[in-house]
């Protein structure tokens, strides 16, 4: 009784990387442990993969 | 005049835009509706024919009448983190927040009504057809026989979720997947199924459109790529995303699509076939863009910030001392 599309489902893969930044409500930005703004460090963004098109799929429709 | 960003704290992609707004001195208030009644508060008064509303978050207070734009990025469910959350409270909070915001003169990226409609993939496909964009042959059906007949006409098929959503109980992903011609389609009866002719692709295209500006990126398909890996989101990394031009026969259709959809932002997915034709797959009205900017260096975040920072019409009139309209 499983819908056809679910025959092609696979287990969801959680992000393996540890997120190296935390939200700073004063700045309204996520900051790295050394205080730098995470969004300005593309190497970090690339490594953690939080800006990729699958990142929002768990809770949002739009990739 | 302030830019209001509705998104969750961990949305580092939104940060990329906040950085540019800060650099240009545009006031920003960032709110996650999930924090309503906790860290976020609101109040609106309708008295003597006038409305005065305020939002506060993180020690910042903003007048709803003082908003120049609202960016709906990745907001949580309103009051989702309240001390005693409930579906009723979420609806109450949603009506209060979005109801007040709808009464403002702020520009939206994207307006909730347009966003809700734009999430419907069947509607997207029809709009793309009407706008002259090439759309692969597609069937959405609960009739197993219709699926079998479609597979006879188009032996190379893929299946994908109609909604684009992924099941959460338990958490699973449903990538776009190849369907073998001799597949048993009887399970089509148990849920609407979207089947689409598979386009033999030589590249994936991500076209991010902000207002009138188009920023296209192309990811070439490796010659030795696994033909069963059709969903670029789940495929091996392969080639990098690189900036590319939008074909002259595609750009007008994309503009028409966004105009008809009433969207200020859209992230289009196309595949490029061996002839160079771009085939429309979908338009994500709040699609991710950070990964494209990180790889290509295209100024998407800056372009979004510039769009959000534009004056509202009344402000334009004050600035120019006449009823000028700046687009």
Interface residues (C-beta under 8 A of the other chain):
Chain A: X1 X2 X3 X4 X5 X6 X7 X8 X9 X10 X11 X12 X13 X19 X21 X23 X25 X26 X28 X29 X30 X37 X38 X39 X40 X42 X45 X46 X49 X50 X51 X52 X53 X54 X55 X56 X57 X58 X60 X61 X62 X63
Chain B: X9 X10 X12 X13 X15 X16 X18 X19 X28 X29 X30 X39 X58 X59 X74 X119 X147 X159 X160 X161 X162 X163 X164 X165 X166 X167 X168 X170 X171 X172 X173 X174 X175 X177 X185 X187 X188 X190 X191 X192 X193 X194 X206 X233 X234 X267 X284 X285 X286 X287 X288 X289 X290 X291 X293 X294 X295 X301
